[in-house]
Structures are given as structure tokens and as C-alpha cells.
Amino acid sequence: MIGSIETCDLKHTFKLGKIDVPVLHGINLQVKSGEFVALCGASGSGKSTLLNLIAGLTKPTGGKIIINDTDITNLSENQLCLFRQKNLGFIFQSYNLIPSLTALENVELTLIFAGLPPRERKEKAQFFLELVGLADRMNHKPNELSGGQQQRVSVARALVNNPSVVLADEPTGNLDSHTGREIMNLMRKINIEGKRTFLVVTHDLSLARLADRVIFLRDGLVVEEEVVA
């Protein structure tokens, strides 16, 4: 399964009225297929901006983003939507589950957009909810689940389209330390057994060191890289 990420001299500047606010100053980053890489840095260092650019949710001011050998920098919105659907999974800090839907329905929703028939949708959603340890909670709505269980639903939803690359933005940020470690270990297990590439933004260095590598950002630049033994 291909799952590589590369950025070349990636730059981004936000506009606040007439004022330009540079955020990324030329990021050169490589994540190999099957790697689990953590991005760390203080608030305002550019971690989430970098992840949003790699996800194709924001257009860069300069440089290139290459995912699975495809330069996504100049793709149209429609092309980006199709590319994300086939290649990328997303895990968010705030879970982003629809409150009126069950865990099963939240995961199935992704497959509706992909055009899968109902029976296949249900079978795939059930498989991935079982994979993340929620076989007995499929028919519960988000308000009937703990924070850790909601994030497990989010992980299942990110995996259900069989993406080669999973992007996670502070996936443990709303969880206590014990549950956060459980979620990080779950993602690591899926990374190893499923040979999926993970790029995870986290402020927790102890969790980041569960990754293969930790990349540190400061003021929109890569300042350090640590290979975890």
C-alpha cells in the first residue's frame, strides 16, 4: 500500500485584512510509506496549518505537496475531493461525529459519499468498529459514548475507505492521559498491522515518542528531528 508524503519548500501566508501573516517558511518534509510520524511544537508553530495543507484543505502560498506520487498543489477542488476520498483518512481532536446518528451510521456516512450500496456499507462499517473495539457500542449515539469511545468511532471512520495515509490533528487533545495513550496505541497498532502511513499532530511529547520519528516545528520551520529507538 503506497502511503508517502513529501513537501518541497512549502510556504503559507495568512491574510488578515491588508496584513500578511507568514506561518510556514519553507517546510521540507518526507514521510515514507508505512511510517508513523509525529509533529510537535508550541501553539502557533504551524503544526495544524501544515496538516491542513497536506490534507488539501488549504492551498499553499508556495512550494509543493506530493502524496502517493501525486502533486496535489494545483489540483482543482473536485480533483482534491476525489483524491482525498481515495487516499486520505482524517482524525480530529473534537471527533466531529453527528450527534443524531449512531456510531455505525457515523462510519457508514463516509461510504454513502463513496457510493457504496447499503449492505456493503454496513458490513464495512461494522468491520472497522469491531477493529477499534466497539463491537458492543455500534448502535449507541455519541452522547451515549465516552470521549475515548467517540474517538475510536472517529478512527474507524477514518479507516473505512481504506486510505493509505491517515492524518490526525491532536487526536488525544480532549482525552485524559490514560485514554489518550490507548488511542495512540490503537493508531500505532493499525499503522503496523495495516501498513498505513500516519502523520499525527500532538502537543504531548510522551505520546509523540510512540511514533517512528518526531518532527519539531518552531515559528513555521522544522528545527529538529528525533528518530525514536
Phi and psi in degrees as a GROMACS rama.xvg file:
@    title "Ramachandran Plot"
@    xaxis  label "Phi"
@    yaxis  label "Psi"
@TYPE xy
-70.1923  141.299  ILE-2
-161.806  49.8072  GLY-3
-97.9964  150.036  SER-4
-131.249  134.863  ILE-5
-142.808  134.443  GLU-6
-120.089  139.671  THR-7
-122.44  111.361  CYS-8
49.3555  44.9545  ASP-9
-74.2053  126.983  LEU-10
-129.227  148.579  LYS-11
-149.407  136.018  HIS-12
-128.69  127.557  THR-13
-88.3687  147.864  PHE-14
-106.296  122.147  LYS-15
-111.867  92.804  LEU-16
66.1176  -119.769  GLY-17
-95.9732  2.91279  LYS-18
-100.366  131.278  ILE-19
-91.3614  128.789  ASP-20
-118.638  99.0508  VAL-21
-67.0569  134.444  PRO-22
-116.383  -45.0868  VAL-23
-115.434  136.644  LEU-24
-116.344  21.9831  HIS-25
117.605  72.3084  GLY-26
-90.9775  123.114  ILE-27
-111.636  115.137  ASN-28
-139.252  139.315  LEU-29
-133.291  128.14  GLN-30
-122.608  119.736  VAL-31
-80.1067  158.936  LYS-32
-56.7007  128.591  SER-33
85.7  -1.19957  GLY-34
-78.8458  156.585  GLU-35
-120.238  109.251  PHE-36
-119.615  135.062  VAL-37
-106.852  139.273  ALA-38
-106.188  124.043  LEU-39
-124.53  158.207  CYS-40
160.693  161.366  GLY-41
-67.8138  164.041  ALA-42
-56.6216  132.281  SER-43
89.199  3.29318  GLY-44
-78.6316  -16.1198  SER-45
108.517  8.18589  GLY-46
-60.1636  -54.8875  LYS-47
-68.6148  -35.1344  SER-48
-61.0729  -44.7656  THR-49
-60.8815  -44.0176  LEU-50
-64.2086  -41.0247  LEU-51
-64.5111  -35.5787  ASN-52
-66.651  -45.2066  LEU-53
-63.5271  -33.6547  ILE-54
-74.6841  -9.14383  ALA-55
76.3318  16.7181  GLY-56
-86.361  -18.7193  LEU-57
-135.278  141.638  THR-58
-85.616  133.914  LYS-59
-72.9419  155.485  PRO-60
-76.0476  -31.9198  THR-61
-159.829  161.695  GLY-62
92.2653  -173.782  GLY-63
-129.403  153.038  LYS-64
-127.239  120.591  ILE-65
-119.833  119.07  ILE-66
-122.93  127.736  ILE-67
50.7987  43.6024  ASN-68
67.7586  12.9284  ASP-69
-112.848  125.48  THR-70
-78.9436  108.804  ASP-71
-89.7481  -2.11194  ILE-72
-58.0937  -41.008  THR-73
-109.876  17.4486  ASN-74
-69.8796  148.062  LEU-75
-72.3257  169.064  SER-76
-59.9466  -42.1921  GLU-77
-63.8998  -42.2318  ASN-78
-64.2551  -39.7406  GLN-79
-64.1488  -41.7388  LEU-80
-59.5635  -45.8346  CYS-81
-65.5119  -40.0067  LEU-82
-64.1716  -46.0642  PHE-83
-60.5862  -43.0731  ARG-84
-59.4722  -37.7316  GLN-85
-89.1054  -22.1505  LYS-86
-121.572  -24.1506  ASN-87
-121.499  143.656  LEU-88
-121.103  149.805  GLY-89
-128.096  135.02  PHE-90
-124.338  127.506  ILE-91
-111.87  157.192  PHE-92
-62.1876  -39.9449  GLN-93
-95.7051  15.8871  SER-94
71.1595  -44.9433  TYR-95
57.667  40.2305  ASN-96
-89.5325  150.82  LEU-97
-85.8546  118.39  ILE-98
-59.6524  -31.4292  PRO-99
-81.8943  -7.01404  SER-100
-105.239  149.89  LEU-101
-72.3337  171.125  THR-102
-56.9715  -44.7172  ALA-103
-61.1492  -44.8845  LEU-104
-67.3411  -35.6689  GLU-105
-62.3527  -40.0888  ASN-106
-74.5296  -38.7174  VAL-107
-61.766  -31.4199  GLU-108
-55.3812  -39.6437  LEU-109
-59.0931  -36.8786  THR-110
-78.0437  -24.4353  LEU-111
-62.8699  -45.5884  ILE-112
-63.2745  -28.3172  PHE-113
-81.6102  -7.55171  ALA-114
84.6674  18.4096  GLY-115
-77.0405  145.973  LEU-116
-68.1744  156.087  PRO-117
-52.3066  -46.8712  PRO-118
-63.0971  -43.9249  ARG-119
-65.9425  -38.8007  GLU-120
-57.7939  -48.9386  ARG-121
-64.0891  -43.1677  LYS-122
-62.9735  -43.4449  GLU-123
-67.1322  -43.0148  LYS-124
-63.0285  -42.1086  ALA-125
-62.3915  -42.5414  GLN-126
-58.5225  -46.573  PHE-127
-76.3167  -29.0821  PHE-128
-68.5411  -36.3798  LEU-129
-65.3231  -38.6941  GLU-130
-59.4674  -36.8339  LEU-131
-94.0304  10.844  VAL-132
84.9814  27.1994  GLY-133
-119.851  33.1492  LEU-134
-58.441  -32.0613  ALA-135
-96.9294  6.59254  ASP-136
-123.881  13.6084  ARG-137
-61.5083  -33.446  MET-138
-98.3147  16.0451  ASN-139
-97.0781  143.417  HIS-140
-84.0664  161.745  LYS-141
-51.2424  -39.1429  PRO-142
-71.8943  -5.2744  ASN-143
-102.629  5.85301  GLU-144
-117.527  150.193  LEU-145
-71.9858  168.605  SER-146
-58.0973  -42.5468  GLY-147
-65.1681  -38.0979  GLY-148
-67.9841  -39.967  GLN-149
-61.1973  -39.8952  GLN-150
-69.8563  -30.9685  GLN-151
-64.3346  -38.0699  ARG-152
-60.9401  -42.6067  VAL-153
-61.946  -39.285  SER-154
-65.2597  -44.458  VAL-155
-60.1227  -42.8474  ALA-156
-62.4646  -38.1589  ARG-157
-66.9504  -27.331  ALA-158
-94.3124  -17.0159  LEU-159
-65.1149  -25.2565  VAL-160
-89.0106  8.56067  ASN-161
59.0553  49.9808  ASN-162
-73.1014  151.207  PRO-163
-85.1753  -22.745  SER-164
-124.747  129.273  VAL-165
-116.306  126.811  VAL-166
-109.786  129.136  LEU-167
-129.075  124.897  ALA-168
-107.156  103.565  ASP-169
49.8655  54.3539  GLU-170
-66.3172  -15.7047  PRO-171
-110.103  7.55275  THR-172
-63.0325  -29.0042  GLY-173
-100.303  12.4345  ASN-174
-115.118  154.625  LEU-175
-69.5521  166.765  ASP-176
-61.8416  -39.0835  SER-177
-65.9504  -47.6306  HIS-178
-67.2743  -37.238  THR-179
-59.3054  -41.5663  GLY-180
-67.2632  -37.3939  ARG-181
-59.2644  -44.3148  GLU-182
-66.748  -41.7752  ILE-183
-64.1003  -42.0177  MET-184
-64.1134  -36.9767  ASN-185
-62.7265  -46.4872  LEU-186
-63.2104  -39.0226  MET-187
-63.9197  -41.2311  ARG-188
-61.7082  -44.9462  LYS-189
-65.8471  -37.5824  ILE-190
-59.1454  -46.7632  ASN-191
-74.3153  -49.042  ILE-192
-76.2011  -33.338  GLU-193
-96.2816  -2.47594  GLY-194
54.3019  40.8045  LYS-195
-100.865  147.026  ARG-196
-87.4682  132.247  THR-197
-120.5  134.255  PHE-198
-124.293  114.082  LEU-199
-121.998  124.479  VAL-200
-87.3985  128.005  VAL-201
-149.651  149.341  THR-202
-96.9129  -6.43099  HIS-203
-96.2891  105.47  ASP-204
-65.9991  -32.512  LEU-205
-65.3202  -35.0994  SER-206
-76.3244  -37.3129  LEU-207
-59.0507  -32.8742  ALA-208
-78.1302  5.39742  ARG-209
-82.222  -9.07659  LEU-210
-82.5706  173.064  ALA-211
-72.6212  -40.6843  ASP-212
-139.508  150.723  ARG-213
-120.365  125.993  VAL-214
-109.954  126.684  ILE-215
-103.098  129.493  PHE-216
-108.7  144.004  LEU-217
-146.404  125.824  ARG-218
51.4266  42.7681  ASP-219
77.2374  17.818  GLY-220
-134.053  149.153  LEU-221
-76.4873  120.366  VAL-222
-110.806  -16.4905  VAL-223
-162.815  152.329  GLU-224
-137.714  134.683  GLU-225
-123.266  123.235  GLU-226
-88.7953  123.185  VAL-227
-85.272  127.054  VAL-228
